[in-house]
Amino acid sequence: MFFAQNLRPISDSNEVLKKIKSTSPLNKVVVKRGDGGIASRLETINTLVDKEFKDKSHYLLINTNEKLVEYFNAIIENGDCGFDTETSGLDTYTCDLAGISVYTLNQKPAYIPINHISCITFEKVSNQIEESFVKSQLSRLIEHDVKLIIHNAKFDIKVIKHCLGIHLGSQVYWDSMIASQLLNENEPHGLKPLCDKYVYEGDEKSLVYSDLFKGIPFTIVPIKSGYLYAAKDAKMHYDLYKYQEQYLDERFELCKEKGLQKLARLFRNVEMPLITTLVELEDNGVVIDKEYATKLSVEYHAELEEREKTFYKALKPYHEKIEQYKRKNYKNKLSDPININSPEQIAVVLYDILELISPDKLKLRSTEASILDRLEHPLIKPIINCRETLKLLSTYIDALPNAVKSDGKAHTNMNQNGAGTGRLSSSDYNSQNIPTKGRHKRIRNMFKGSQGSLISSSDYSKNEPAILAEFSADEELKKAFEEGKDVYSFMGSKTYKIPYEDCLEFYTDGTVNKEGKKRRTAMKETVLGLMYGKQAKAIAEALKISEKEATRVMEAFFSSFPKVKEWIDALLIEAKKTGYVETLWGRKRRLPDLTLPEYEFEYTGENRTDFDPLDFTQTVKNEVSFDKIKYYWKKFNKSTYWKEIKIIMKEAENEGISVKANTRLINDAERQAMNAPMQGSAADMIKYAMVKVDEYSYYSRKSVKAFQLHKDKKKDDELFKLSEEFFNLGGKILLQVHDELLIEAPKATIFRCTGILKEIMIKAASHMLKIPMKVDSHISECWAGEAILETV
């Protein structure tokens, strides 16, 4: 069979990826008898299986080729199936595939053992299916365009790709974990908790033995017990999908009734195809320049040493105070010298010895950066400086070279909905927080193109104000984009009532306009602060001006752009009614705290003034009377400061009334209500752009027939043609960092690939934004290196 995926290898680095696979983690397993030993735990598992699965006839073990063909015939006939993998570990580059679970309607949940081995001899056990035959049957699923239903599909796609050389990404129709994140981002997204909550009842509840299997590679779990749990998972995938599809498929009345049509389209057109895009991104990896990293390491370790000396020098005048504290508190945990990397020790020095007062009453002993920034003391800056250098060393400079696998590249792990707003996050390594400004930006130069390739970065320019203009429909704000003005300078001109040129960062001759730059920066901080729910106090701190002056700037801005204020007010009113806000693409951010009352009243049973214990005819009521609530509510409304509120709460407590103040929760929710539509819309926009860049590659992995049908359907689609060209020119997405995409391509095609990427990003944004978007690009040998062509 020749599939469309043969147009290009599954991955250019597929052979290299095979070399990445280290020796099996099994040689780290110690087999011993007794409490906690692997052999003992396996015996316990077998005992529990016999007890729990008295009727094993509900599940099928597929251990012959004939059974496998027969079952896959049923899958193909139905057109879909639940799918899951069992492995020896969680690293998709090094784990071994133990087996595969499948389930399709009118069949038993089934498990296909592939690489189980004896926990005693480590030899492969008999009666399993050979990898080559499993691979041939999986190819049939691609040929017949079977829909796969998986929970956390990215993991299973990568396992099958790396272990068997088959890319199933384009066959994944439903990821129940991604669906769960869209339907309720505030709850756990594990398969078993979701099934227990929404699908199963009573005896049918899912079996949870994660602690029992913890630390045991599934490859050594005996097939006779392991297959039952594994097979059950595939059915759980399918059952959860059937529950979710009524909410996330526009054909269902419940989807329409709940107003989830836009969310359903986001799920189908963005989130689902993005899974396989992220698989390719992760597998592409990025080359790390170890020689350059070593130079940075030497420099930053020397800097750390100097900064530590500065800290201890600043600490020296307080030596006697520290010694006095130690003598009085002989059980103290202070080391000698003080460990600057210990939050506990630094808290003792700042709050116990130096008696500083935290600016945040809820974080009285916090040493986090946002708190330290607001403290006034000679020790603060040395602490912050040391921490900054140490973090850069431990997170990037020293860590990244150690993350490089045998292919010479670092491979991140992208979390598709890493934040409640839908924003991507990453781990192993964290690609999202690599410095973007100042001298630390050169850390990005550790990332370079593969041999014969160059790197190009492209990011949306001023996308937050553009999204604000779209939401608010403010004519003045839209005019800035339509006229091609610098939006922050334009805002500054309108707000400060001065000429536009006096708010620009540079004069026409290219020299710096100091006052203009100052005004533009102030405007940017103010507008971004407002868009992310900041109040005057926070904006004042960021701009280093008085709160009164910050308030004046905010009021002047709203006066110049009145529809922005109208939109914010309407947004919060509606959010308090519904408990959620939405992005332009229809993603919901649920904020139940918005609907809370400011104060909740309840009798505690102690000191009650409305209850006579000697009156046996009296009925006890737990609800506080309306008159009493009204009395305290009036007092709270007249109070400005927290200490006044606490006094009133104490008065209520003396009457046996417990008062819960929800004001902080509500305020936090209001800030999130402002933040989510902005950050979420930006996240949806970059995700959609990634999907469109990768669209041709996505469909090329389907069967020849399905691929050709899609090509015919898209023959007049400009974005699809651009995606095809990007693919054929060797373009690859390496990283996504907030509003930025990093790609590489051969030197001969990098300029064209960058141009294609920019065009797709702009056209993808126009799917929801009427505001004309701009994308800035940078091409170089390394991420932040000297530009070969500043703008393409």
Secondary structure as UniProt FT lines:
FT   HELIX           4..7
FT   TURN            12..13
FT   HELIX           14..20
FT   HELIX           25..28
FT   TURN            35..36
FT   HELIX           38..52
FT   HELIX           56..58
FT   STRAND          60..61
FT   HELIX           65..78
FT   STRAND          80..87
FT   TURN            92..94
FT   STRAND          97..103
FT   TURN            105..106
FT   STRAND          110..113
FT   TURN            119..121
FT   HELIX           131..143
FT   TURN            144..145
FT   STRAND          147..150
FT   HELIX           153..164
FT   HELIX           169..171
FT   STRAND          172..175
FT   HELIX           176..183
FT   TURN            185..186
FT   HELIX           191..198
FT   HELIX           202..204
FT   HELIX           210..213
FT   TURN            214..215
FT   HELIX           218..220
FT   HELIX           223..248
FT   TURN            250..251
FT   HELIX           253..257
FT   TURN            258..259
FT   HELIX           261..266
FT   HELIX           267..271
FT   HELIX           272..284
FT   STRAND          286..288
FT   HELIX           290..315
FT   HELIX           316..318
FT   HELIX           319..328
FT   TURN            330..331
FT   TURN            340..341
FT   HELIX           343..347
FT   HELIX           348..353
FT   TURN            361..362
FT   TURN            364..365
FT   HELIX           369..372
FT   TURN            373..374
FT   TURN            378..379
FT   HELIX           380..392
FT   HELIX           393..397
FT   HELIX           399..403
FT   TURN            406..407
FT   STRAND          409..410
FT   STRAND          413..415
FT   TURN            416..417
FT   TURN            420..421
FT   STRAND          425..427
FT   TURN            432..433
FT   HELIX           439..446
FT   STRAND          447..448
FT   TURN            451..452
FT   STRAND          453..461
FT   HELIX           463..472
FT   HELIX           475..482
FT   TURN            483..484
FT   HELIX           487..496
FT   HELIX           500..503
FT   TURN            508..509
FT   HELIX           514..531
FT   TURN            532..533
FT   HELIX           536..543
FT   HELIX           547..560
FT   HELIX           562..578
FT   STRAND          580..582
FT   TURN            584..585
FT   STRAND          588..590
FT   HELIX           592..595
FT   STRAND          599..603
FT   TURN            613..614
FT   TURN            616..617
FT   HELIX           626..637
FT   HELIX           642..654
FT   TURN            655..656
FT   STRAND          657..661
FT   HELIX           663..693
FT   HELIX           695..700
FT   HELIX           704..713
FT   TURN            714..716
FT   HELIX           718..728
FT   TURN            729..730
FT   STRAND          732..737
FT   TURN            738..739
FT   STRAND          740..746
FT   TURN            747..749
FT   HELIX           750..765
FT   TURN            766..768
FT   STRAND          774..780
FT   TURN            783..784
//
